[in-house]
């Protein structure tokens, strides 16, 4: 259940449980997307910086910080969903 990215039709949830399940799924997606974008920004900033203009590099550096913050927000959303379903280990 922790690594879900889509709603499962195998289980029947109450409305409250479905909301927490959606928090887990939304948090997982937010973490995945922000991780990929953060890695791309790091690659642009440090891996192939000679091929990009200074404006692109500045944007990549700023985006690295912003998307790393979104990753943390995704983890908090996921933790809210897991805690709401009664799990004590996140």
HTML snippet that shows the backbone in 3Dmol.js (N, CA, C, O; Angstrom):
<script src="https://3Dmol.org/build/3Dmol-min.js"></script>
<div id="view" style="width:600px;height:400px;position:relative"></div>
<script>
const pdb = `
ATOM      1  N   UNK A   1       0.812  -1.192   0.000  1.00  0.00           N
ATOM      2  CA  UNK A   1       0.000   0.000   0.000  1.00  0.00           C
ATOM      3  C   UNK A   1       0.853   1.252   0.000  1.00  0.00           C
ATOM      4  O   UNK A   1       0.398   2.292  -0.477  1.00  0.00           O
ATOM      5  N   UNK A   2       2.051   1.197   0.507  1.00  0.00           N
ATOM      6  CA  UNK A   2       2.859   2.406   0.604  1.00  0.00           C
ATOM      7  C   UNK A   2       3.332   2.909  -0.750  1.00  0.00           C
ATOM      8  O   UNK A   2       3.530   4.113  -0.915  1.00  0.00           O
ATOM      9  N   UNK A   3       3.517   2.032  -1.715  1.00  0.00           N
ATOM     10  CA  UNK A   3       4.061   2.433  -3.008  1.00  0.00           C
ATOM     11  C   UNK A   3       2.981   2.532  -4.075  1.00  0.00           C
ATOM     12  O   UNK A   3       3.259   2.298  -5.252  1.00  0.00           O
ATOM     13  N   UNK A   4       1.773   2.868  -3.695  1.00  0.00           N
ATOM     14  CA  UNK A   4       0.690   2.952  -4.666  1.00  0.00           C
ATOM     15  C   UNK A   4       0.745   4.268  -5.420  1.00  0.00           C
ATOM     16  O   UNK A   4       1.048   5.321  -4.858  1.00  0.00           O
ATOM     17  N   UNK A   5       0.441   4.179  -6.715  1.00  0.00           N
ATOM     18  CA  UNK A   5       0.355   5.370  -7.543  1.00  0.00           C
ATOM     19  C   UNK A   5      -1.022   5.516  -8.181  1.00  0.00           C
ATOM     20  O   UNK A   5      -1.305   6.527  -8.824  1.00  0.00           O
ATOM     21  N   UNK A   6      -1.878   4.512  -8.006  1.00  0.00           N
ATOM     22  CA  UNK A   6      -3.233   4.545  -8.549  1.00  0.00           C
ATOM     23  C   UNK A   6      -4.192   3.969  -7.514  1.00  0.00           C
ATOM     24  O   UNK A   6      -3.796   3.169  -6.666  1.00  0.00           O
ATOM     25  N   UNK A   7      -5.465   4.385  -7.591  1.00  0.00           N
ATOM     26  CA  UNK A   7      -6.476   3.819  -6.702  1.00  0.00           C
ATOM     27  C   UNK A   7      -6.732   2.367  -7.072  1.00  0.00           C
ATOM     28  O   UNK A   7      -6.849   2.024  -8.248  1.00  0.00           O
ATOM     29  N   UNK A   8      -6.815   1.532  -6.072  1.00  0.00           N
ATOM     30  CA  UNK A   8      -7.059   0.112  -6.292  1.00  0.00           C
ATOM     31  C   UNK A   8      -8.549  -0.169  -6.154  1.00  0.00           C
ATOM     32  O   UNK A   8      -9.190   0.290  -5.208  1.00  0.00           O
ATOM     33  N   UNK A   9      -9.084  -0.911  -7.085  1.00  0.00           N
ATOM     34  CA  UNK A   9     -10.500  -1.279  -7.011  1.00  0.00           C
ATOM     35  C   UNK A   9     -10.691  -2.590  -6.246  1.00  0.00           C
ATOM     36  O   UNK A   9     -11.820  -3.056  -6.093  1.00  0.00           O
ATOM     37  N   UNK A  10      -9.609  -3.180  -5.772  1.00  0.00           N
ATOM     38  CA  UNK A  10      -9.695  -4.444  -5.036  1.00  0.00           C
ATOM     39  C   UNK A  10     -10.223  -4.261  -3.617  1.00  0.00           C
ATOM     40  O   UNK A  10     -10.739  -5.204  -3.018  1.00  0.00           O
ATOM     41  N   UNK A  11     -10.096  -3.053  -3.080  1.00  0.00           N
ATOM     42  CA  UNK A  11     -10.485  -2.796  -1.701  1.00  0.00           C
ATOM     43  C   UNK A  11     -11.666  -1.840  -1.679  1.00  0.00           C
ATOM     44  O   UNK A  11     -11.819  -0.995  -2.561  1.00  0.00           O
ATOM     45  N   UNK A  12     -12.494  -1.988  -0.657  1.00  0.00           N
ATOM     46  CA  UNK A  12     -13.583  -1.033  -0.474  1.00  0.00           C
ATOM     47  C   UNK A  12     -13.245  -0.170   0.733  1.00  0.00           C
ATOM     48  O   UNK A  12     -13.039  -0.675   1.836  1.00  0.00           O
ATOM     49  N   UNK A  13     -13.193   1.121   0.510  1.00  0.00           N
ATOM     50  CA  UNK A  13     -12.849   2.073   1.551  1.00  0.00           C
ATOM     51  C   UNK A  13     -14.067   2.918   1.894  1.00  0.00           C
ATOM     52  O   UNK A  13     -14.946   3.133   1.060  1.00  0.00           O
ATOM     53  N   UNK A  14     -14.105   3.392   3.130  1.00  0.00           N
ATOM     54  CA  UNK A  14     -15.083   4.410   3.477  1.00  0.00           C
ATOM     55  C   UNK A  14     -14.620   5.717   2.842  1.00  0.00           C
ATOM     56  O   UNK A  14     -13.511   5.802   2.313  1.00  0.00           O
ATOM     57  N   UNK A  15     -15.476   6.729   2.898  1.00  0.00           N
ATOM     58  CA  UNK A  15     -15.120   8.015   2.291  1.00  0.00           C
ATOM     59  C   UNK A  15     -13.890   8.609   2.960  1.00  0.00           C
ATOM     60  O   UNK A  15     -13.028   9.177   2.289  1.00  0.00           O
ATOM     61  N   UNK A  16     -13.806   8.479   4.279  1.00  0.00           N
ATOM     62  CA  UNK A  16     -12.663   9.013   5.010  1.00  0.00           C
ATOM     63  C   UNK A  16     -11.381   8.265   4.644  1.00  0.00           C
ATOM     64  O   UNK A  16     -10.334   8.880   4.444  1.00  0.00           O
ATOM     65  N   UNK A  17     -11.467   6.955   4.560  1.00  0.00           N
ATOM     66  CA  UNK A  17     -10.296   6.162   4.189  1.00  0.00           C
ATOM     67  C   UNK A  17      -9.873   6.440   2.749  1.00  0.00           C
ATOM     68  O   UNK A  17      -8.682   6.450   2.437  1.00  0.00           O
ATOM     69  N   UNK A  18     -10.843   6.665   1.881  1.00  0.00           N
ATOM     70  CA  UNK A  18     -10.522   6.972   0.485  1.00  0.00           C
ATOM     71  C   UNK A  18      -9.779   8.298   0.381  1.00  0.00           C
ATOM     72  O   UNK A  18      -8.874   8.442  -0.441  1.00  0.00           O
ATOM     73  N   UNK A  19     -10.160   9.273   1.218  1.00  0.00           N
ATOM     74  CA  UNK A  19      -9.450  10.553   1.212  1.00  0.00           C
ATOM     75  C   UNK A  19      -8.003  10.381   1.659  1.00  0.00           C
ATOM     76  O   UNK A  19      -7.097  10.966   1.066  1.00  0.00           O
ATOM     77  N   UNK A  20      -7.781   9.587   2.694  1.00  0.00           N
ATOM     78  CA  UNK A  20      -6.412   9.339   3.141  1.00  0.00           C
ATOM     79  C   UNK A  20      -5.629   8.547   2.096  1.00  0.00           C
ATOM     80  O   UNK A  20      -4.435   8.775   1.900  1.00  0.00           O
ATOM     81  N   UNK A  21      -6.303   7.624   1.436  1.00  0.00           N
ATOM     82  CA  UNK A  21      -5.646   6.870   0.363  1.00  0.00           C
ATOM     83  C   UNK A  21      -5.241   7.807  -0.772  1.00  0.00           C
ATOM     84  O   UNK A  21      -4.169   7.648  -1.357  1.00  0.00           O
ATOM     85  N   UNK A  22      -6.094   8.781  -1.085  1.00  0.00           N
ATOM     86  CA  UNK A  22      -5.759   9.768  -2.111  1.00  0.00           C
ATOM     87  C   UNK A  22      -4.589  10.641  -1.679  1.00  0.00           C
ATOM     88  O   UNK A  22      -3.795  11.066  -2.518  1.00  0.00           O
ATOM     89  N   UNK A  23      -4.471  10.914  -0.380  1.00  0.00           N
ATOM     90  CA  UNK A  23      -3.305  11.651   0.124  1.00  0.00           C
ATOM     91  C   UNK A  23      -2.024  10.864  -0.119  1.00  0.00           C
ATOM     92  O   UNK A  23      -1.008  11.430  -0.522  1.00  0.00           O
ATOM     93  N   UNK A  24      -2.076   9.566   0.125  1.00  0.00           N
ATOM     94  CA  UNK A  24      -0.894   8.724  -0.102  1.00  0.00           C
ATOM     95  C   UNK A  24      -0.529   8.725  -1.581  1.00  0.00           C
ATOM     96  O   UNK A  24       0.640   8.882  -1.933  1.00  0.00           O
ATOM     97  N   UNK A  25      -1.512   8.554  -2.437  1.00  0.00           N
ATOM     98  CA  UNK A  25      -1.253   8.498  -3.874  1.00  0.00           C
ATOM     99  C   UNK A  25      -0.753   9.848  -4.383  1.00  0.00           C
ATOM    100  O   UNK A  25       0.204   9.906  -5.155  1.00  0.00           O
ATOM    101  N   UNK A  26      -1.392  10.921  -3.959  1.00  0.00           N
ATOM    102  CA  UNK A  26      -0.948  12.255  -4.371  1.00  0.00           C
ATOM    103  C   UNK A  26       0.450  12.578  -3.877  1.00  0.00           C
ATOM    104  O   UNK A  26       1.256  13.150  -4.611  1.00  0.00           O
ATOM    105  N   UNK A  27       0.740  12.214  -2.636  1.00  0.00           N
ATOM    106  CA  UNK A  27       2.081  12.429  -2.098  1.00  0.00           C
ATOM    107  C   UNK A  27       3.132  11.625  -2.829  1.00  0.00           C
ATOM    108  O   UNK A  27       4.232  12.116  -3.081  1.00  0.00           O
ATOM    109  N   UNK A  28       2.796  10.376  -3.176  1.00  0.00           N
ATOM    110  CA  UNK A  28       3.738   9.548  -3.937  1.00  0.00           C
ATOM    111  C   UNK A  28       4.034  10.157  -5.304  1.00  0.00           C
ATOM    112  O   UNK A  28       5.189  10.214  -5.728  1.00  0.00           O
ATOM    113  N   UNK A  29       2.983  10.615  -5.993  1.00  0.00           N
ATOM    114  CA  UNK A  29       3.190  11.224  -7.301  1.00  0.00           C
ATOM    115  C   UNK A  29       3.992  12.513  -7.198  1.00  0.00           C
ATOM    116  O   UNK A  29       4.882  12.760  -8.011  1.00  0.00           O
ATOM    117  N   UNK A  30       3.677  13.338  -6.194  1.00  0.00           N
ATOM    118  CA  UNK A  30       4.409  14.592  -6.026  1.00  0.00           C
ATOM    119  C   UNK A  30       5.879  14.324  -5.750  1.00  0.00           C
ATOM    120  O   UNK A  30       6.744  15.020  -6.281  1.00  0.00           O
ATOM    121  N   UNK A  31       6.174  13.323  -4.923  1.00  0.00           N
ATOM    122  CA  UNK A  31       7.571  12.987  -4.647  1.00  0.00           C
ATOM    123  C   UNK A  31       8.269  12.468  -5.898  1.00  0.00           C
ATOM    124  O   UNK A  31       9.414  12.835  -6.161  1.00  0.00           O
ATOM    125  N   UNK A  32       7.603  11.626  -6.667  1.00  0.00           N
ATOM    126  CA  UNK A  32       8.225  11.062  -7.864  1.00  0.00           C
ATOM    127  C   UNK A  32       8.521  12.144  -8.904  1.00  0.00           C
ATOM    128  O   UNK A  32       9.628  12.211  -9.438  1.00  0.00           O
ATOM    129  N   UNK A  33       7.536  12.981  -9.186  1.00  0.00           N
ATOM    130  CA  UNK A  33       7.710  14.021 -10.202  1.00  0.00           C
ATOM    131  C   UNK A  33       8.755  15.039  -9.762  1.00  0.00           C
ATOM    132  O   UNK A  33       9.607  15.434 -10.557  1.00  0.00           O
ATOM    133  N   UNK A  34       8.698  15.464  -8.510  1.00  0.00           N
ATOM    134  CA  UNK A  34       9.671  16.453  -8.049  1.00  0.00           C
ATOM    135  C   UNK A  34      11.075  15.871  -7.988  1.00  0.00           C
ATOM    136  O   UNK A  34      12.043  16.597  -8.214  1.00  0.00           O
ATOM    137  N   UNK A  35      11.217  14.580  -7.689  1.00  0.00           N
ATOM    138  CA  UNK A  35      12.537  13.952  -7.704  1.00  0.00           C
ATOM    139  C   UNK A  35      13.123  13.949  -9.108  1.00  0.00           C
ATOM    140  O   UNK A  35      14.297  14.272  -9.290  1.00  0.00           O
ATOM    141  N   UNK A  36      12.322  13.590 -10.095  1.00  0.00           N
ATOM    142  CA  UNK A  36      12.806  13.557 -11.477  1.00  0.00           C
ATOM    143  C   UNK A  36      13.206  14.955 -11.941  1.00  0.00           C
ATOM    144  O   UNK A  36      14.250  15.124 -12.570  1.00  0.00           O
ATOM    145  N   UNK A  37      12.383  15.954 -11.634  1.00  0.00           N
ATOM    146  CA  UNK A  37      12.698  17.321 -12.054  1.00  0.00           C
ATOM    147  C   UNK A  37      13.926  17.839 -11.312  1.00  0.00           C
ATOM    148  O   UNK A  37      14.760  18.518 -11.911  1.00  0.00           O
ATOM    149  N   UNK A  38      14.055  17.532 -10.023  1.00  0.00           N
ATOM    150  CA  UNK A  38      15.234  17.952  -9.266  1.00  0.00           C
ATOM    151  C   UNK A  38      16.499  17.336  -9.843  1.00  0.00           C
ATOM    152  O   UNK A  38      17.510  18.022  -9.988  1.00  0.00           O
ATOM    153  N   UNK A  39      16.454  16.052 -10.172  1.00  0.00           N
ATOM    154  CA  UNK A  39      17.625  15.406 -10.770  1.00  0.00           C
ATOM    155  C   UNK A  39      17.961  16.011 -12.131  1.00  0.00           C
ATOM    156  O   UNK A  39      19.135  16.169 -12.466  1.00  0.00           O
ATOM    157  N   UNK A  40      16.942  16.350 -12.913  1.00  0.00           N
ATOM    158  CA  UNK A  40      17.187  17.000 -14.202  1.00  0.00           C
ATOM    159  C   UNK A  40      17.819  18.374 -14.011  1.00  0.00           C
ATOM    160  O   UNK A  40      18.728  18.750 -14.752  1.00  0.00           O
ATOM    161  N   UNK A  41      17.345  19.120 -13.024  1.00  0.00           N
ATOM    162  CA  UNK A  41      17.922  20.437 -12.745  1.00  0.00           C
ATOM    163  C   UNK A  41      19.366  20.323 -12.266  1.00  0.00           C
ATOM    164  O   UNK A  41      20.212  21.133 -12.647  1.00  0.00           O
ATOM    165  N   UNK A  42      19.649  19.332 -11.440  1.00  0.00           N
ATOM    166  CA  UNK A  42      21.029  19.117 -10.999  1.00  0.00           C
ATOM    167  C   UNK A  42      21.925  18.731 -12.168  1.00  0.00           C
ATOM    168  O   UNK A  42      23.074  19.166 -12.244  1.00  0.00           O
ATOM    169  N   UNK A  43      21.402  17.919 -13.075  1.00  0.00           N
ATOM    170  CA  UNK A  43      22.178  17.534 -14.248  1.00  0.00           C
ATOM    171  C   UNK A  43      22.469  18.745 -15.125  1.00  0.00           C
ATOM    172  O   UNK A  43      23.576  18.884 -15.645  1.00  0.00           O
ATOM    173  N   UNK A  44      21.480  19.621 -15.291  1.00  0.00           N
ATOM    174  CA  UNK A  44      21.692  20.842 -16.072  1.00  0.00           C
ATOM    175  C   UNK A  44      22.673  21.764 -15.360  1.00  0.00           C
ATOM    176  O   UNK A  44      23.526  22.376 -16.002  1.00  0.00           O
ATOM    177  N   UNK A  45      22.559  21.868 -14.042  1.00  0.00           N
ATOM    178  CA  UNK A  45      23.403  22.790 -13.278  1.00  0.00           C
ATOM    179  C   UNK A  45      24.854  22.349 -13.208  1.00  0.00           C
ATOM    180  O   UNK A  45      25.757  23.183 -13.271  1.00  0.00           O
ATOM    181  N   UNK A  46      25.091  21.050 -13.079  1.00  0.00           N
ATOM    182  CA  UNK A  46      26.448  20.581 -12.819  1.00  0.00           C
ATOM    183  C   UNK A  46      26.984  19.608 -13.863  1.00  0.00           C
ATOM    184  O   UNK A  46      28.199  19.515 -14.038  1.00  0.00           O
ATOM    185  N   UNK A  47      26.129  18.894 -14.549  1.00  0.00           N
ATOM    186  CA  UNK A  47      26.599  17.869 -15.476  1.00  0.00           C
ATOM    187  C   UNK A  47      26.959  18.401 -16.851  1.00  0.00           C
ATOM    188  O   UNK A  47      28.032  18.113 -17.380  1.00  0.00           O
ATOM    189  N   UNK A  48      26.063  19.170 -17.419  1.00  0.00           N
ATOM    190  CA  UNK A  48      26.262  19.679 -18.778  1.00  0.00           C
ATOM    191  C   UNK A  48      26.101  21.196 -18.808  1.00  0.00           C
ATOM    192  O   UNK A  48      25.486  21.740 -19.725  1.00  0.00           O
ATOM    193  N   UNK A  49      26.642  21.862 -17.826  1.00  0.00           N
ATOM    194  CA  UNK A  49      26.458  23.308 -17.706  1.00  0.00           C
ATOM    195  C   UNK A  49      27.072  24.092 -18.863  1.00  0.00           C
ATOM    196  O   UNK A  49      26.621  25.200 -19.151  1.00  0.00           O
ATOM    197  N   UNK A  50      28.080  23.554 -19.526  1.00  0.00           N
ATOM    198  CA  UNK A  50      28.729  24.277 -20.613  1.00  0.00           C
ATOM    199  C   UNK A  50      27.822  24.422 -21.832  1.00  0.00           C
ATOM    200  O   UNK A  50      28.100  25.242 -22.707  1.00  0.00           O
ATOM    201  N   UNK A  51      26.757  23.652 -21.906  1.00  0.00           N
ATOM    202  CA  UNK A  51      25.847  23.704 -23.051  1.00  0.00           C
ATOM    203  C   UNK A  51      24.653  24.629 -22.824  1.00  0.00           C
ATOM    204  O   UNK A  51      23.840  24.815 -23.729  1.00  0.00           O
ATOM    205  N   UNK A  52      24.536  25.207 -21.639  1.00  0.00           N
ATOM    206  CA  UNK A  52      23.389  26.050 -21.310  1.00  0.00           C
ATOM    207  C   UNK A  52      23.838  27.471 -21.010  1.00  0.00           C
ATOM    208  O   UNK A  52      24.949  27.702 -20.533  1.00  0.00           O
ATOM    209  N   UNK A  53      22.956  28.414 -21.296  1.00  0.00           N
ATOM    210  CA  UNK A  53      23.260  29.814 -21.007  1.00  0.00           C
ATOM    211  C   UNK A  53      23.239  30.047 -19.501  1.00  0.00           C
ATOM    212  O   UNK A  53      22.756  29.215 -18.733  1.00  0.00           O
ATOM    213  N   UNK A  54      23.769  31.185 -19.100  1.00  0.00           N
ATOM    214  CA  UNK A  54      23.823  31.502 -17.665  1.00  0.00           C
ATOM    215  C   UNK A  54      22.409  31.667 -17.100  1.00  0.00           C
ATOM    216  O   UNK A  54      22.161  31.332 -15.942  1.00  0.00           O
ATOM    217  N   UNK A  55      21.491  32.177 -17.907  1.00  0.00           N
ATOM    218  CA  UNK A  55      20.106  32.326 -17.442  1.00  0.00           C
ATOM    219  C   UNK A  55      19.467  30.957 -17.196  1.00  0.00           C
ATOM    220  O   UNK A  55      18.735  30.776 -16.223  1.00  0.00           O
ATOM    221  N   UNK A  56      19.742  30.009 -18.069  1.00  0.00           N
ATOM    222  CA  UNK A  56      19.216  28.651 -17.875  1.00  0.00           C
ATOM    223  C   UNK A  56      19.817  28.000 -16.644  1.00  0.00           C
ATOM    224  O   UNK A  56      19.128  27.280 -15.921  1.00  0.00           O
ATOM    225  N   UNK A  57      21.093  28.246 -16.401  1.00  0.00           N
ATOM    226  CA  UNK A  57      21.746  27.674 -15.229  1.00  0.00           C
ATOM    227  C   UNK A  57      21.197  28.271 -13.941  1.00  0.00           C
ATOM    228  O   UNK A  57      21.002  27.561 -12.955  1.00  0.00           O
ATOM    229  N   UNK A  58      20.950  29.576 -13.952  1.00  0.00           N
ATOM    230  CA  UNK A  58      20.361  30.219 -12.771  1.00  0.00           C
ATOM    231  C   UNK A  58      18.962  29.657 -12.518  1.00  0.00           C
ATOM    232  O   UNK A  58      18.601  29.371 -11.376  1.00  0.00           O
ATOM    233  N   UNK A  59      18.180  29.499 -13.584  1.00  0.00           N
ATOM    234  CA  UNK A  59      16.837  28.929 -13.436  1.00  0.00           C
ATOM    235  C   UNK A  59      16.907  27.496 -12.918  1.00  0.00           C
ATOM    236  O   UNK A  59      16.076  27.091 -12.105  1.00  0.00           O
ATOM    237  N   UNK A  60      17.888  26.729 -13.380  1.00  0.00           N
ATOM    238  CA  UNK A  60      18.036  25.350 -12.914  1.00  0.00           C
ATOM    239  C   UNK A  60      18.436  25.309 -11.442  1.00  0.00           C
ATOM    240  O   UNK A  60      17.952  24.460 -10.693  1.00  0.00           O
ATOM    241  N   UNK A  61      19.314  26.219 -11.023  1.00  0.00           N
ATOM    242  CA  UNK A  61      19.706  26.266  -9.610  1.00  0.00           C
ATOM    243  C   UNK A  61      18.514  26.620  -8.725  1.00  0.00           C
ATOM    244  O   UNK A  61      18.304  25.996  -7.684  1.00  0.00           O
ATOM    245  N   UNK A  62      17.744  27.608  -9.132  1.00  0.00           N
ATOM    246  CA  UNK A  62      16.571  28.009  -8.352  1.00  0.00           C
ATOM    247  C   UNK A  62      15.537  26.882  -8.336  1.00  0.00           C
ATOM    248  O   UNK A  62      14.931  26.602  -7.301  1.00  0.00           O
ATOM    249  N   UNK A  63      15.340  26.240  -9.483  1.00  0.00           N
ATOM    250  CA  UNK A  63      14.376  25.142  -9.566  1.00  0.00           C
ATOM    251  C   UNK A  63      14.782  23.959  -8.711  1.00  0.00           C
ATOM    252  O   UNK A  63      13.925  23.240  -8.197  1.00  0.00           O
ATOM    253  N   UNK A  64      16.084  23.748  -8.552  1.00  0.00           N
ATOM    254  CA  UNK A  64      16.556  22.656  -7.699  1.00  0.00           C
ATOM    255  C   UNK A  64      16.042  22.833  -6.279  1.00  0.00           C
ATOM    256  O   UNK A  64      15.560  21.883  -5.663  1.00  0.00           O
ATOM    257  N   UNK A  65      16.145  24.037  -5.768  1.00  0.00           N
ATOM    258  CA  UNK A  65      15.686  24.306  -4.402  1.00  0.00           C
ATOM    259  C   UNK A  65      14.166  24.195  -4.311  1.00  0.00           C
ATOM    260  O   UNK A  65      13.640  23.619  -3.359  1.00  0.00           O
ATOM    261  N   UNK A  66      13.465  24.741  -5.295  1.00  0.00           N
ATOM    262  CA  UNK A  66      12.001  24.719  -5.258  1.00  0.00           C
ATOM    263  C   UNK A  66      11.446  23.301  -5.346  1.00  0.00           C
ATOM    264  O   UNK A  66      10.542  22.941  -4.593  1.00  0.00           O
ATOM    265  N   UNK A  67      11.974  22.506  -6.248  1.00  0.00           N
ATOM    266  CA  UNK A  67      11.442  21.154  -6.409  1.00  0.00           C
ATOM    267  C   UNK A  67      11.885  20.226  -5.293  1.00  0.00           C
ATOM    268  O   UNK A  67      11.193  19.254  -4.993  1.00  0.00           O
ATOM    269  N   UNK A  68      13.028  20.503  -4.670  1.00  0.00           N
ATOM    270  CA  UNK A  68      13.400  19.738  -3.475  1.00  0.00           C
ATOM    271  C   UNK A  68      12.416  20.037  -2.343  1.00  0.00           C
ATOM    272  O   UNK A  68      12.064  19.147  -1.568  1.00  0.00           O
ATOM    273  N   UNK A  69      11.979  21.287  -2.252  1.00  0.00           N
ATOM    274  CA  UNK A  69      10.956  21.640  -1.272  1.00  0.00           C
ATOM    275  C   UNK A  69       9.629  20.965  -1.561  1.00  0.00           C
ATOM    276  O   UNK A  69       8.939  20.537  -0.636  1.00  0.00           O
ATOM    277  N   UNK A  70       9.261  20.863  -2.835  1.00  0.00           N
ATOM    278  CA  UNK A  70       8.028  20.156  -3.195  1.00  0.00           C
ATOM    279  C   UNK A  70       8.115  18.674  -2.857  1.00  0.00           C
ATOM    280  O   UNK A  70       7.110  18.061  -2.499  1.00  0.00           O
ATOM    281  N   UNK A  71       9.305  18.095  -2.968  1.00  0.00           N
ATOM    282  CA  UNK A  71       9.492  16.699  -2.572  1.00  0.00           C
ATOM    283  C   UNK A  71       9.165  16.528  -1.093  1.00  0.00           C
ATOM    284  O   UNK A  71       8.504  15.564  -0.706  1.00  0.00           O
ATOM    285  N   UNK A  72       9.625  17.456  -0.279  1.00  0.00           N
ATOM    286  CA  UNK A  72       9.363  17.382   1.165  1.00  0.00           C
ATOM    287  C   UNK A  72       7.881  17.566   1.468  1.00  0.00           C
ATOM    288  O   UNK A  72       7.341  16.907   2.355  1.00  0.00           O
ATOM    289  N   UNK A  73       7.228  18.452   0.741  1.00  0.00           N
ATOM    290  CA  UNK A  73       5.788  18.639   0.922  1.00  0.00           C
ATOM    291  C   UNK A  73       5.039  17.366   0.533  1.00  0.00           C
ATOM    292  O   UNK A  73       4.077  16.984   1.200  1.00  0.00           O
ATOM    293  N   UNK A  74       5.473  16.711  -0.536  1.00  0.00           N
ATOM    294  CA  UNK A  74       4.868  15.440  -0.935  1.00  0.00           C
ATOM    295  C   UNK A  74       5.015  14.375   0.132  1.00  0.00           C
ATOM    296  O   UNK A  74       4.098  13.588   0.362  1.00  0.00           O
ATOM    297  N   UNK A  75       6.175  14.349   0.789  1.00  0.00           N
ATOM    298  CA  UNK A  75       6.382  13.372   1.857  1.00  0.00           C
ATOM    299  C   UNK A  75       5.458  13.653   3.040  1.00  0.00           C
ATOM    300  O   UNK A  75       4.926  12.724   3.649  1.00  0.00           O
ATOM    301  N   UNK A  76       5.269  14.928   3.366  1.00  0.00           N
ATOM    302  CA  UNK A  76       4.373  15.281   4.470  1.00  0.00           C
ATOM    303  C   UNK A  76       2.937  14.890   4.129  1.00  0.00           C
ATOM    304  O   UNK A  76       2.223  14.366   4.984  1.00  0.00           O
ATOM    305  N   UNK A  77       2.508  15.138   2.897  1.00  0.00           N
ATOM    306  CA  UNK A  77       1.156  14.747   2.479  1.00  0.00           C
ATOM    307  C   UNK A  77       0.988  13.238   2.577  1.00  0.00           C
ATOM    308  O   UNK A  77      -0.046  12.748   3.029  1.00  0.00           O
ATOM    309  N   UNK A  78       2.000  12.514   2.155  1.00  0.00           N
ATOM    310  CA  UNK A  78       1.973  11.054   2.234  1.00  0.00           C
ATOM    311  C   UNK A  78       1.898  10.588   3.683  1.00  0.00           C
ATOM    312  O   UNK A  78       1.157   9.657   3.998  1.00  0.00           O
ATOM    313  N   UNK A  79       2.660  11.229   4.566  1.00  0.00           N
ATOM    314  CA  UNK A  79       2.640  10.868   5.988  1.00  0.00           C
ATOM    315  C   UNK A  79       1.275  11.138   6.608  1.00  0.00           C
ATOM    316  O   UNK A  79       0.822  10.376   7.462  1.00  0.00           O
ATOM    317  N   UNK A  80       0.617  12.215   6.189  1.00  0.00           N
ATOM    318  CA  UNK A  80      -0.733  12.503   6.680  1.00  0.00           C
ATOM    319  C   UNK A  80      -1.680  11.371   6.295  1.00  0.00           C
ATOM    320  O   UNK A  80      -2.485  10.928   7.115  1.00  0.00           O
ATOM    321  N   UNK A  81      -1.588  10.907   5.058  1.00  0.00           N
ATOM    322  CA  UNK A  81      -2.446   9.809   4.621  1.00  0.00           C
ATOM    323  C   UNK A  81      -2.171   8.511   5.349  1.00  0.00           C
ATOM    324  O   UNK A  81      -3.101   7.806   5.740  1.00  0.00           O
ATOM    325  N   UNK A  82      -0.898   8.188   5.536  1.00  0.00           N
ATOM    326  CA  UNK A  82      -0.535   6.948   6.227  1.00  0.00           C
ATOM    327  C   UNK A  82      -0.971   7.009   7.684  1.00  0.00           C
ATOM    328  O   UNK A  82      -1.496   6.031   8.218  1.00  0.00           O
ATOM    329  N   UNK A  83      -0.758   8.147   8.327  1.00  0.00           N
ATOM    330  CA  UNK A  83      -1.170   8.302   9.723  1.00  0.00           C
ATOM    331  C   UNK A  83      -2.696   8.247   9.847  1.00  0.00           C
ATOM    332  O   UNK A  83      -3.228   7.679  10.801  1.00  0.00           O
ATOM    333  N   UNK A  84      -3.387   8.839   8.880  1.00  0.00           N
ATOM    334  CA  UNK A  84      -4.847   8.819   8.908  1.00  0.00           C
ATOM    335  C   UNK A  84      -5.427   7.425   8.767  1.00  0.00           C
ATOM    336  O   UNK A  84      -6.528   7.157   9.250  1.00  0.00           O
ATOM    337  N   UNK A  85      -4.699   6.535   8.109  1.00  0.00           N
ATOM    338  CA  UNK A  85      -5.161   5.151   7.986  1.00  0.00           C
ATOM    339  C   UNK A  85      -4.775   4.298   9.180  1.00  0.00           C
ATOM    340  O   UNK A  85      -5.106   3.113   9.234  1.00  0.00           O
ATOM    341  N   UNK A  86      -4.074   4.893  10.141  1.00  0.00           N
ATOM    342  CA  UNK A  86      -3.793   4.193  11.385  1.00  0.00           C
ATOM    343  C   UNK A  86      -2.434   3.546  11.487  1.00  0.00           C
ATOM    344  O   UNK A  86      -2.160   2.850  12.465  1.00  0.00           O
ATOM    345  N   UNK A  87      -1.581   3.753  10.515  1.00  0.00           N
ATOM    346  CA  UNK A  87      -0.244   3.166  10.578  1.00  0.00           C
ATOM    347  C   UNK A  87       0.672   4.039  11.431  1.00  0.00           C
ATOM    348  O   UNK A  87       0.572   5.265  11.410  1.00  0.00           O
ATOM    349  N   UNK A  88       1.546   3.405  12.166  1.00  0.00           N
ATOM    350  CA  UNK A  88       2.470   4.141  13.028  1.00  0.00           C
ATOM    351  C   UNK A  88       3.868   4.240  12.426  1.00  0.00           C
ATOM    352  O   UNK A  88       4.674   5.064  12.856  1.00  0.00           O
ATOM    353  N   UNK A  89       4.156   3.401  11.431  1.00  0.00           N
ATOM    354  CA  UNK A  89       5.458   3.418  10.767  1.00  0.00           C
ATOM    355  C   UNK A  89       5.265   4.053   9.400  1.00  0.00           C
ATOM    356  O   UNK A  89       4.423   3.610   8.620  1.00  0.00           O
ATOM    357  N   UNK A  90       6.036   5.084   9.109  1.00  0.00           N
ATOM    358  CA  UNK A  90       5.854   5.798   7.849  1.00  0.00           C
ATOM    359  C   UNK A  90       6.892   5.353   6.864  1.00  0.00           C
ATOM    360  O   UNK A  90       6.916   5.836   5.732  1.00  0.00           O
TER     361      UNK A  90
END
`;
const viewer = $3Dmol.createViewer("view");
viewer.addModel(pdb, "pdb");
viewer.setStyle({}, {cartoon: {color: "spectrum"}});
viewer.zoomTo();
viewer.render();
</script>
